[in-house]
Amino acid sequence: MTSFVEARQFLFDHREDYAGACAAFRWPEPAPFNWALDWFDAHLAADPDGRDRPALWIVETATGNQVQLTFAELSRRSNQAANWLRALGVKRGDRVLLPLGNITPLWEVMLAAMKLGAVVIPATTLLPEEDLADRIKRGAAKVVVTSADQVAKFRGQQEVIRVVVGETDEPGWRRYDPSAADATFTPDRPTEADDPLLLYFTSGTTSVPKLVLHTHRSYPVGHLSTMYWLGLRPGDIHLNISSPGWAKHAWSSFFAPWNAGATIFIVNQPRFEARSLLDTVRDRRVATLCAPPTVWRLLVQQDLASWKTGLRELASAGEPLNPEVIERVRRAWGLTIRDGYGQTETSCQVGNSPGQKLKEGSMGRPMPGYAPALRGVIDDAAGDEGEICLPTGDDRPAGLMQGYDTGVPGVPLQPLGALYRTGDVAVRDADGYLTFVGRSDDVFKASDYRISPFELESVLIEHAAVAEAGVIPSPDPIRLAVPKAFVALTPGSEPSRELALDVFRHVRGHLAPFKRIRRIEFVADLPKTISGKIRRVQLRAAEVGKDDSGWERGVEFVEDDFPELKSDRDADVAGAAS
């Protein structure tokens, strides 16, 4: 039987031996396992070589203030938090809604809830009152732990135990202060690996958020694959730029770095500012950096070469990163940003792990412990292109969720079936590398050709004036649909006929005729989920006049209105006719 410690060490021993890691890696066997007690406390906090290393390091750029806590200190403080919550009546199986920012109690309460066997519902502090009420209702939350600036959002939630970090005049709130609680914690019973641990609400890019239930195995153990992808080592200072409340925060600001015994490094900024972030990365000798594509696009607008950092590994996740951005970072730092792919429902499934050949545009190969299949979206046939699917039987990866919670008391989880279908479409080449095509809901046909929005968006943002783009099908009487781009411009760029012509020409120089953008609408911003993902479903609704969200439309330019492009259009038509 493979233990968690043995599986972790195996991945360290095969850090750059991808073939060997995939061939021989085995997930730890299901058994009583509580990561907070059996790994964090028993190994990280007790290890003489590591217990005095910082486990958590938070820097406030506005004030220069910082907090550092060792593994031993966090072990003790989370024990106190667990005993304090237990005294409030929190017990195994109770659900705790946790809308907290990047402050120390976030990590204390997460560890404490794990020790108790409670189920955490992470939530971003950006959620409005109605979304928080939905999480309490459908998530069956018994407790809310939040900060003082959030309490007004819970005035109608009298039935839950309400705990506030800080001071408030609102009645009915208990101040979070576990400092007087016993620093020794004893669990009520052993934790089974398949006991529930986390309940995530998805970002809801195409529909209402789903409820994703994870266990004491699926995320703590499952994120061994994420540790491997990130290339983390014991003692690393690891910075992940992600907001609490979303799965990526648990990926790279909780489980993966502490699986490795690395320091979780947090940079809190009142507003994102690239220069001060880069200064902090350099001055604090950050070794590994993971950031979403949006942040990388902002960073490359700086002269990165002027920052001499100690970075060793760079990573990106959340959505595919455009090759142009990767190349600009490589030229500046001599390092390559390595893409990784996964979901709220899983740990890292696919990625470019350290030391492996990278292929432009590819998100990499399956991580050790994962063996995704590609299935046809319509006919379910296996092939080299299709929807990414994971087995749910004997070969089930540890990092796959337990299932979707129905949000109805007494109603069991929605069954996953023989395969878990991710909803993401990819192409696999002869060497096993996977390239993201798009969400199955977003891929569309124009003139009977399949169009990947991401591919077209990647070309668009290479134009100097384009900050972001969302591509959707626009109804067309002849082709049924044509690609249309909603484009948000960089600061200083203004919508104009001349700019539209330049963007059309840019696209023509980089895409085959059947893929070219035929319509462009310049907008002030793009509709997004609260986690920052473009809501193409809303763009599609706006295009057919069915969006009533109040999102502000922009000015549109149509390719057919440009005589300068006529000769190219005639050639396109002739080619299509033949």
C-alpha positions as CSV (number, residue, x, y, z in Angstrom):
1,M,0.0,0.0,0.0
2,T,1.4,3.4,-1.0
3,S,1.3,6.1,1.7
4,F,1.0,9.8,1.1
5,V,4.6,10.3,2.2
6,E,5.8,7.6,-0.2
7,A,3.8,9.0,-3.1
8,R,5.2,12.5,-2.4
9,Q,8.8,11.3,-2.2
10,F,8.4,9.3,-5.5
11,L,7.4,12.5,-7.3
12,F,10.3,14.4,-5.9
13,D,12.6,11.6,-7.0
14,H,11.2,11.8,-10.5
15,R,11.0,15.6,-10.7
16,E,12.2,15.8,-14.3
17,D,11.7,12.2,-15.2
18,Y,8.2,12.5,-16.7
19,A,8.1,9.1,-18.4
20,G,9.3,7.3,-15.2
21,A,6.9,9.3,-13.0
22,C,3.9,8.5,-15.2
23,A,4.8,4.8,-15.6
24,A,5.2,4.0,-11.9
25,F,3.3,6.6,-9.9
26,R,0.5,5.2,-7.7
27,W,-2.0,7.3,-5.8
28,P,-2.0,6.6,-2.0
29,E,-4.6,4.0,-1.1
30,P,-7.8,5.1,0.6
31,A,-7.5,4.8,4.3
32,P,-8.2,6.9,7.4
33,F,-6.3,10.1,6.5
34,N,-6.7,13.7,7.7
35,W,-4.1,15.9,5.9
36,A,-4.1,18.6,8.5
37,L,-3.4,16.1,11.3
38,D,-1.5,13.3,9.6
39,W,0.6,15.5,7.3
40,F,0.7,19.1,8.3
41,D,1.0,18.5,12.1
42,A,2.7,15.1,12.1
43,H,5.4,15.9,9.5
44,L,5.7,19.6,8.6
45,A,5.2,21.0,12.0
46,A,7.1,18.2,13.8
47,D,10.1,18.0,11.4
48,P,13.1,19.4,13.2
49,D,14.6,20.5,9.9
50,G,11.4,22.3,8.7
51,R,9.2,23.3,11.6
52,D,10.9,26.7,12.0
53,R,10.6,27.5,8.4
54,P,7.9,30.0,7.4
55,A,4.7,28.1,6.4
56,L,2.9,31.4,5.6
57,W,4.3,34.8,4.7
58,I,2.0,37.7,4.0
59,V,3.2,41.1,2.8
60,E,1.1,44.2,2.6
61,T,2.6,46.4,-0.1
62,A,0.6,49.5,0.9
63,T,2.0,49.6,4.4
64,G,5.1,47.3,4.3
65,N,3.6,45.3,7.1
66,Q,4.2,41.5,7.0
67,V,3.3,38.4,8.9
68,Q,5.4,35.2,9.1
69,L,4.2,32.0,10.7
70,T,6.1,28.8,11.0
71,F,4.6,25.4,10.4
72,A,4.8,24.8,14.2
73,E,3.0,28.1,14.9
74,L,0.2,27.4,12.4
75,S,-0.2,23.9,13.8
76,R,-0.7,25.3,17.3
77,R,-3.0,28.2,16.1
78,S,-5.2,25.9,14.0
79,N,-5.6,23.6,17.0
80,Q,-6.8,26.5,19.0
81,A,-9.2,27.5,16.2
82,A,-10.5,24.0,16.0
83,N,-11.2,23.8,19.8
84,W,-12.8,27.3,19.7
85,L,-15.1,26.4,16.8
86,R,-16.0,23.1,18.6
87,A,-17.0,25.1,21.6
88,L,-19.4,27.1,19.4
89,G,-21.0,23.9,18.4
90,V,-19.2,23.1,15.1
91,K,-18.9,19.4,14.6
92,R,-18.0,16.8,12.0
93,G,-20.0,17.2,8.8
94,D,-21.1,20.8,9.5
95,R,-20.6,23.2,6.7
96,V,-18.6,26.4,7.2
97,L,-19.0,29.3,4.7
98,L,-15.6,31.1,4.5
99,P,-15.6,34.5,2.7
100,L,-12.2,35.7,3.8
101,G,-9.4,37.6,2.0
102,N,-5.7,36.7,2.2
103,I,-5.4,37.1,6.0
104,T,-4.0,34.7,8.5
105,P,-7.4,33.4,9.8
106,L,-8.2,32.0,6.4
107,W,-5.4,29.4,6.7
108,E,-6.1,28.9,10.4
109,V,-9.8,28.1,9.9
110,M,-9.1,25.9,6.8
111,L,-6.8,23.7,8.9
112,A,-9.1,23.8,11.9
113,A,-12.1,22.7,9.9
114,M,-10.1,19.8,8.4
115,K,-9.2,18.7,11.9
116,L,-12.8,18.9,13.1
117,G,-14.1,17.1,10.0
118,A,-16.2,20.1,9.1
119,V,-16.9,20.9,5.4
120,V,-15.5,24.3,4.2
121,I,-17.4,26.4,1.5
122,P,-14.8,28.8,0.2
123,A,-16.2,32.1,-1.1
124,T,-14.7,35.3,-2.5
125,T,-15.4,38.5,-0.6
126,L,-16.5,40.0,-3.9
127,L,-19.8,38.1,-3.8
128,P,-22.9,40.2,-3.4
129,E,-25.6,39.5,-0.8
130,E,-27.8,37.4,-3.0
131,D,-24.9,35.0,-4.0
132,L,-23.9,34.5,-0.4
133,A,-27.5,33.8,0.5
134,D,-27.6,31.2,-2.3
135,R,-24.4,29.6,-0.9
136,I,-25.9,29.4,2.6
137,K,-29.1,27.9,1.3
138,R,-27.9,25.4,-1.3
139,G,-24.7,24.7,0.6
140,A,-26.6,24.1,3.8
141,A,-24.1,26.2,5.7
142,K,-24.3,26.2,9.5
143,V,-21.5,28.7,10.2
144,V,-20.1,31.8,8.5
145,V,-16.6,33.1,9.2
146,T,-15.9,36.4,7.5
147,S,-14.3,39.8,8.0
148,A,-15.9,43.0,9.4
149,D,-16.3,44.6,6.0
150,Q,-18.6,41.7,4.9
151,V,-21.1,41.5,7.8
152,A,-23.7,43.8,6.3
153,K,-24.2,41.2,3.5
154,F,-25.5,38.7,6.1
155,R,-28.2,40.8,7.9
156,G,-30.9,38.4,6.7
157,Q,-29.1,35.3,7.7
158,Q,-30.1,34.9,11.3
159,E,-30.2,31.1,11.3
160,V,-26.4,30.6,10.9
161,I,-23.7,30.9,13.5
162,R,-21.9,34.1,12.5
163,V,-18.2,34.8,13.3
164,V,-16.4,38.0,12.4
165,V,-12.7,38.6,12.1
166,G,-12.3,42.1,13.6
167,E,-14.8,44.4,15.2
168,T,-18.4,45.1,14.3
169,D,-21.4,46.8,15.8
170,E,-23.8,44.4,14.0
171,P,-25.7,42.3,16.6
172,G,-25.5,38.6,16.6
173,W,-21.8,38.2,15.6
174,R,-19.1,36.5,17.6
175,R,-15.6,37.9,17.4
176,Y,-13.0,35.4,16.1
177,D,-10.5,35.0,18.9
178,P,-9.2,31.5,19.6
179,S,-6.1,32.7,21.4
180,A,-7.3,31.4,24.8
181,A,-8.4,28.0,23.5
182,D,-6.4,24.8,24.3
183,A,-3.5,24.4,21.9
184,T,-3.8,20.6,21.9
185,F,-6.5,19.1,19.7
186,T,-8.0,15.6,19.8
187,P,-10.3,14.5,17.0
188,D,-13.6,12.8,17.7
189,R,-12.7,9.9,15.5
190,P,-10.4,9.0,12.6
191,T,-11.2,10.8,9.3
192,E,-11.9,8.6,6.4
193,A,-10.3,9.5,3.1
194,D,-13.7,9.8,1.4
195,D,-15.2,12.0,4.1
196,P,-16.4,15.4,2.7
197,L,-14.0,18.3,3.0
198,L,-14.7,21.1,0.6
199,L,-17.8,22.3,-1.2
200,Y,-17.0,24.7,-4.1
201,F,-19.4,26.7,-6.1
202,T,-18.2,26.9,-9.7
203,S,-17.7,30.3,-11.5
204,G,-20.9,29.8,-13.6
205,T,-19.6,30.8,-17.0
206,T,-22.5,29.2,-18.8
207,S,-25.2,28.6,-16.1
208,V,-25.9,28.8,-12.4
209,P,-22.9,27.7,-10.3
210,K,-22.7,23.9,-9.6
211,L,-21.8,22.6,-6.2
212,V,-18.5,20.6,-6.4
213,L,-17.9,18.3,-3.4
214,H,-14.3,17.3,-2.6
215,T,-13.0,14.8,0.0
216,H,-10.1,14.5,2.4
217,R,-8.5,12.5,-0.5
218,S,-9.4,14.3,-3.6
219,Y,-7.9,17.7,-2.9
220,P,-5.2,17.2,-0.3
221,V,-3.9,14.0,-1.9
222,G,-4.9,14.9,-5.4
223,H,-2.8,18.0,-5.4
224,L,0.4,15.9,-5.4
225,S,-0.1,16.2,-9.2
226,T,-0.2,20.0,-8.9
227,M,2.9,20.0,-6.7
228,Y,4.6,18.0,-9.5
229,W,3.5,20.4,-12.3
230,L,4.5,23.5,-10.4
231,G,8.0,22.0,-9.7
232,L,7.9,22.9,-6.0
233,R,10.7,21.9,-3.7
234,P,10.9,21.9,0.2
235,G,11.9,25.4,1.3
236,D,10.8,27.2,-1.8
237,I,9.1,30.6,-1.4
238,H,6.0,30.2,-3.6
239,L,3.8,33.0,-4.8
240,N,0.4,32.2,-6.4
241,I,-1.7,35.2,-7.5
242,S,-5.2,34.1,-7.0
243,S,-8.2,35.3,-5.0
244,P,-9.4,33.2,-2.0
245,G,-12.7,31.5,-2.6
246,W,-11.8,29.9,-5.9
247,A,-10.3,26.4,-6.4
248,K,-7.0,27.8,-7.8
249,H,-6.3,29.4,-4.4
250,A,-6.6,25.9,-2.8
251,W,-4.5,24.5,-5.6
252,S,-1.5,26.8,-5.3
253,S,-2.0,28.8,-2.1
254,F,-2.8,25.9,0.2
255,F,-2.4,22.2,-0.8
256,A,0.4,22.1,-3.4
257,P,3.0,24.2,-1.6
258,W,2.4,22.6,1.7
259,N,2.5,19.1,0.1
260,A,6.0,20.1,-0.9
261,G,6.9,21.8,2.4
262,A,7.3,25.2,0.7
263,T,6.4,28.6,2.0
264,I,3.1,30.1,0.9
265,F,3.9,33.7,0.0
266,I,1.1,36.3,-0.3
267,V,1.3,39.8,-1.7
268,N,-1.7,41.9,-0.8
269,Q,-2.2,45.0,-2.9
270,P,-5.1,47.5,-2.6
271,R,-5.1,47.4,-6.4
272,F,-3.0,45.3,-8.7
273,E,0.2,47.2,-9.5
274,A,2.8,45.3,-11.7
275,R,5.8,47.3,-10.6
276,S,5.4,46.9,-6.9
277,L,4.6,43.2,-7.4
278,L,7.8,42.7,-9.3
279,D,9.8,44.6,-6.7
280,T,8.4,42.3,-4.0
281,V,9.2,39.2,-6.0
282,R,12.7,40.3,-6.5
283,D,13.3,41.6,-2.9
284,R,11.8,38.5,-1.1
285,R,13.6,36.1,-3.4
286,V,10.5,34.3,-4.6
287,A,11.5,31.0,-6.2
288,T,8.2,29.9,-7.9
289,L,5.5,32.1,-9.4
290,C,2.1,31.0,-10.6
291,A,-0.3,33.6,-12.1
292,P,-3.4,33.6,-14.3
293,P,-3.1,34.8,-17.9
294,T,-4.6,38.2,-17.1
295,V,-1.8,39.0,-14.7
296,W,0.9,37.7,-17.1
297,R,-0.5,40.0,-19.8
298,L,-0.2,43.0,-17.4
299,L,3.3,42.0,-16.3
300,V,4.7,41.8,-19.9
301,Q,3.8,45.4,-20.4
302,Q,6.7,46.2,-18.1
303,D,10.4,46.0,-18.9
304,L,10.7,42.6,-17.2
305,A,14.4,42.3,-18.0
306,S,15.2,45.2,-15.6
307,W,14.0,43.0,-12.6
308,K,16.8,40.6,-11.6
309,T,14.8,38.0,-9.7
310,G,15.6,34.7,-8.1
311,L,12.7,32.9,-9.9
312,R,13.3,29.3,-11.0
313,E,9.8,28.2,-12.1
314,L,6.9,30.1,-13.8
315,A,3.4,28.7,-14.3
316,S,0.0,29.8,-15.5
317,A,-3.5,28.2,-15.1
318,G,-7.1,29.2,-15.2
319,E,-7.3,29.4,-19.0
320,P,-4.7,28.8,-21.8
321,L,-1.9,31.4,-22.0
322,N,-1.2,32.9,-25.4
323,P,2.2,32.0,-27.0
324,E,3.0,35.7,-27.5
325,V,3.1,36.3,-23.8
326,I,5.2,33.2,-23.1
327,E,7.8,34.4,-25.6
328,R,8.0,37.9,-24.2
329,V,8.7,36.5,-20.7
330,R,11.2,34.0,-22.1
331,R,13.1,36.8,-23.8
332,A,13.2,38.9,-20.6
333,W,14.0,36.3,-18.0
334,G,15.2,33.2,-19.9
335,L,12.4,31.2,-18.2
336,T,9.4,29.6,-19.8
337,I,5.9,29.9,-18.3
338,R,4.5,26.4,-18.1
339,D,0.8,25.9,-18.6
340,G,-1.3,23.7,-16.5
341,Y,-4.8,22.5,-16.9
342,G,-7.4,21.4,-14.4
343,Q,-10.8,22.4,-13.0
344,T,-12.6,23.1,-9.8
345,E,-13.6,19.5,-10.1
346,T,-10.1,18.2,-10.2
347,S,-6.5,18.8,-9.3
348,C,-3.9,19.5,-12.1
349,Q,-4.8,16.9,-14.9
350,V,-2.5,18.1,-17.7
351,G,0.6,20.3,-17.7
352,N,4.1,21.1,-18.8
353,S,6.2,19.7,-16.0
354,P,9.8,21.0,-15.3
355,G,12.5,19.8,-17.6
356,Q,10.2,18.7,-20.4
357,K,10.0,19.8,-24.0
358,L,7.3,22.4,-24.5
359,K,5.3,22.8,-27.7
360,E,3.9,26.1,-28.6
361,G,0.2,26.4,-27.9
362,S,0.0,23.0,-26.0
363,M,-1.0,22.8,-22.4
364,G,1.2,19.8,-22.0
365,R,0.8,16.1,-21.2
366,P,-1.2,14.2,-18.5
367,M,0.2,14.5,-15.0
368,P,1.3,11.3,-13.1
369,G,-1.9,9.6,-11.9
370,Y,-4.1,11.0,-14.7
371,A,-5.0,9.2,-17.9
372,P,-7.6,11.4,-19.7
373,A,-9.4,10.1,-22.8
374,L,-10.8,12.2,-25.6
375,R,-14.4,11.4,-26.5
376,G,-16.5,12.8,-29.3
377,V,-18.9,15.6,-28.2
378,I,-21.7,14.1,-30.2
379,D,-21.0,10.4,-30.9
380,D,-18.8,9.6,-27.9
381,A,-16.2,7.9,-30.2
382,A,-12.6,8.0,-28.9
383,G,-10.0,9.8,-31.0
384,D,-7.3,12.4,-31.1
385,E,-9.7,15.2,-30.7
386,G,-12.7,15.4,-28.4
387,E,-13.9,16.2,-24.9
388,I,-11.4,15.5,-22.1
389,C,-12.9,12.7,-20.0
390,L,-11.6,10.9,-16.8
391,P,-12.4,7.4,-15.6
392,T,-14.6,7.0,-12.5
393,G,-13.9,3.3,-11.9
394,D,-10.8,1.5,-10.7
395,D,-8.5,3.9,-12.6
396,R,-10.2,7.0,-11.0
397,P,-7.6,9.7,-10.3
398,A,-7.4,10.7,-6.6
399,G,-7.9,14.4,-7.6
400,L,-11.4,13.9,-9.1
401,M,-14.2,15.3,-7.0
402,Q,-16.6,13.0,-5.2
403,G,-19.5,14.5,-7.3
404,Y,-21.9,17.4,-7.7
405,D,-24.0,18.1,-4.7
406,T,-27.6,18.6,-5.6
407,G,-28.1,21.4,-3.1
408,V,-31.2,19.7,-1.8
409,P,-31.1,18.2,1.7
410,G,-31.4,14.4,1.6
411,V,-30.9,14.1,-2.1
412,P,-27.7,12.2,-3.0
413,L,-24.9,13.4,-5.2
414,Q,-25.5,13.5,-9.0
415,P,-23.9,10.4,-10.4
416,L,-20.8,10.9,-12.6
417,G,-21.4,7.8,-14.8
418,A,-18.6,5.7,-16.3
419,L,-16.7,8.8,-17.3
420,Y,-16.4,12.3,-15.9
421,R,-16.8,14.7,-18.9
422,T,-15.0,17.9,-18.3
423,G,-16.8,19.9,-21.0
424,D,-13.4,21.0,-22.4
425,V,-12.3,20.0,-25.9
426,A,-8.7,19.3,-26.8
427,V,-6.5,17.8,-29.6
428,R,-3.8,15.3,-28.8
429,D,-0.7,15.0,-31.0
430,A,1.4,11.9,-31.7
431,D,3.7,12.7,-28.7
432,G,0.8,12.9,-26.3
433,Y,0.6,16.7,-26.0
434,L,-2.8,18.2,-25.6
435,T,-3.9,21.5,-27.0
436,F,-6.9,23.2,-25.7
437,V,-9.6,23.9,-28.3
438,G,-12.3,25.4,-26.1
439,R,-15.4,24.7,-24.0
440,S,-17.7,22.3,-25.8
441,D,-20.4,25.0,-25.4
442,D,-18.1,27.7,-27.0
443,V,-16.8,25.9,-30.0
444,F,-18.9,26.6,-33.1
445,K,-19.1,26.2,-36.8
446,A,-18.8,28.9,-39.5
447,S,-19.2,27.9,-43.2
448,D,-19.1,24.3,-41.9
449,Y,-15.7,24.8,-40.4
450,R,-15.1,24.2,-36.7
451,I,-13.9,27.4,-34.9
452,S,-12.1,27.5,-31.6
453,P,-12.7,30.9,-29.9
454,F,-9.4,30.6,-28.0
455,E,-7.3,30.3,-31.1
456,L,-8.8,33.4,-32.6
457,E,-8.6,35.3,-29.3
458,S,-4.9,34.4,-29.1
459,V,-4.2,36.0,-32.5
460,L,-6.2,39.1,-31.6
461,I,-4.4,40.0,-28.4
462,E,-1.1,39.9,-30.2
463,H,-2.2,43.2,-31.8
464,A,-0.7,46.0,-29.7
465,A,-4.0,47.8,-29.3
466,V,-6.0,44.8,-28.1
467,A,-6.1,44.1,-24.3
468,E,-8.7,41.3,-24.3
469,A,-11.0,39.7,-26.8
470,G,-14.0,37.4,-26.8
471,V,-15.0,35.5,-30.0
472,I,-18.5,34.2,-30.6
473,P,-20.6,33.1,-33.6
474,S,-22.5,36.0,-35.2
475,P,-25.6,35.0,-37.3
476,D,-25.0,35.3,-41.0
477,P,-27.6,34.7,-43.8
478,I,-25.1,32.9,-46.1
479,R,-22.5,31.1,-43.8
480,L,-25.1,30.5,-41.0
481,A,-22.5,32.1,-38.6
482,V,-19.3,34.0,-38.9
483,P,-16.7,34.7,-36.2
484,K,-17.2,38.0,-34.4
485,A,-14.8,39.5,-31.8
486,F,-15.8,41.7,-28.9
487,V,-12.6,43.7,-28.2
488,A,-11.4,45.7,-25.2
489,L,-8.6,48.0,-26.1
490,T,-5.4,48.9,-24.2
491,P,-5.1,52.2,-22.4
492,G,-4.6,55.1,-24.9
493,S,-6.2,53.2,-27.8
494,E,-9.6,54.5,-29.2
495,P,-12.1,52.8,-31.4
496,S,-11.9,54.0,-35.0
497,R,-12.3,52.8,-38.6
498,E,-8.6,52.9,-39.0
499,L,-8.0,50.7,-36.0
500,A,-10.6,48.2,-37.1
501,L,-9.0,48.0,-40.5
502,D,-5.6,47.4,-38.9
503,V,-7.0,44.7,-36.6
504,F,-8.7,43.0,-39.6
505,R,-5.4,43.0,-41.5
506,H,-3.5,41.7,-38.5
507,V,-5.9,38.7,-38.3
508,R,-5.7,38.1,-42.0
509,G,-1.9,37.8,-41.6
510,H,-2.1,35.1,-39.0
511,L,-5.2,33.0,-39.7
512,A,-6.5,30.8,-42.5
513,P,-9.4,32.4,-44.5
514,F,-12.1,30.3,-43.0
515,K,-11.1,31.3,-39.4
516,R,-10.8,35.0,-39.9
517,I,-12.8,37.5,-37.8
518,R,-15.6,39.0,-40.0
519,R,-17.0,41.5,-37.4
520,I,-15.4,43.5,-34.6
521,E,-17.1,45.3,-31.8
522,F,-15.0,47.6,-29.7
523,V,-16.3,47.6,-26.1
524,A,-15.2,49.3,-22.9
525,D,-15.0,45.9,-21.1
526,L,-16.0,42.3,-21.5
527,P,-18.7,40.6,-19.4
528,K,-16.9,38.3,-16.9
529,T,-17.6,35.9,-14.1
530,I,-16.7,37.1,-10.6
531,S,-13.5,35.0,-11.0
532,G,-12.5,36.9,-14.1
533,K,-13.4,34.5,-16.9
534,I,-15.0,35.9,-20.0
535,R,-18.7,35.0,-20.2
536,R,-19.0,34.1,-23.9
537,V,-22.6,32.9,-23.2
538,Q,-23.5,36.5,-22.4
539,L,-21.7,37.7,-25.6
540,R,-23.8,35.3,-27.6
541,A,-27.0,36.4,-26.0
542,A,-26.1,40.0,-26.6
543,E,-25.4,39.3,-30.3
544,V,-28.9,38.0,-30.8
545,G,-30.6,40.6,-28.7
546,K,-31.4,38.5,-25.7
547,D,-29.1,39.9,-23.1
548,D,-30.9,42.0,-20.5
549,S,-28.0,42.4,-18.0
550,G,-27.4,46.0,-18.8
551,W,-23.9,45.3,-20.2
552,E,-22.8,48.2,-22.4
553,R,-22.4,47.5,-26.1
554,G,-19.8,49.3,-28.2
555,V,-19.2,50.3,-31.8
556,E,-19.2,47.6,-34.5
557,F,-17.2,47.3,-37.8
558,V,-18.0,44.7,-40.4
559,E,-15.4,43.4,-42.8
560,D,-17.7,43.8,-45.8
561,D,-17.7,47.6,-45.3
562,F,-13.9,47.9,-46.1
563,P,-13.2,48.1,-49.8
564,E,-9.5,47.8,-48.9
565,L,-10.1,44.2,-48.0
566,K,-12.3,43.4,-51.1
567,S,-9.6,41.5,-53.1
568,D,-9.0,39.2,-50.1
569,R,-12.7,38.6,-49.7
570,D,-13.1,37.7,-53.3
571,A,-10.3,35.1,-53.0
572,D,-11.9,33.7,-49.9
573,V,-15.2,33.2,-51.7
574,A,-13.6,31.6,-54.7
575,G,-11.7,29.2,-52.4
576,A,-14.9,28.3,-50.5
577,A,-16.7,27.7,-53.8
578,S,-14.1,25.4,-55.1
